[in-house]
């Protein structure tokens, strides 16, 4: 006899609501002992939450207690006991999952409780960007000013420190920001 257990488990996943009261305990107990997942969505969210919580613990131990978590998009939970991460999370693409939660509301759409739980951890809904829109516009205006009005900005361009003229007329660097064009 050949049983396609994966298909049957997925088909039966939605039937958990049929188990109520004492019948629930008796009927579900054997599969619960095996670690059967009754709600795939909840299971996937819990794994994401556990990974984010672990990341938050590590991130805050290396910082001054900042509020918002900034998980790099490329971050994948490292393998190996020496990493200190729980084995069940090894290889988990946490950075990519954070992007999906922000972009598509994966795991949290129609679940305000889950959104609140992520917010308590310091999940950043705006992503990892630290620049606001005006900062980007200012940087573009500065690039245009430096490059004769052109705005074909190379991908890796970084706005340099503005020139500063000393009282003797020499040019030196300075740490204050570029003025807006026309200032």
Secondary structure, 3 states (H helix, E strand, C coil): CCCCHHHHHHHHHHHHHHCCHHHHHHHHHHHHHCCCCCCHHHHHHHHHHHHHHHHHHHHHHCCCCCCCECCCCCCCCCCCHHHCCCHHHCCCCHHHHHHHHHHHCCCCCCCHHHHHHHHHHCECCCCCCCCCHHHHHHHHHHHHHHCCCCCCCCCCCCCCCCEEECCCCCEEECCCCCCCCCC
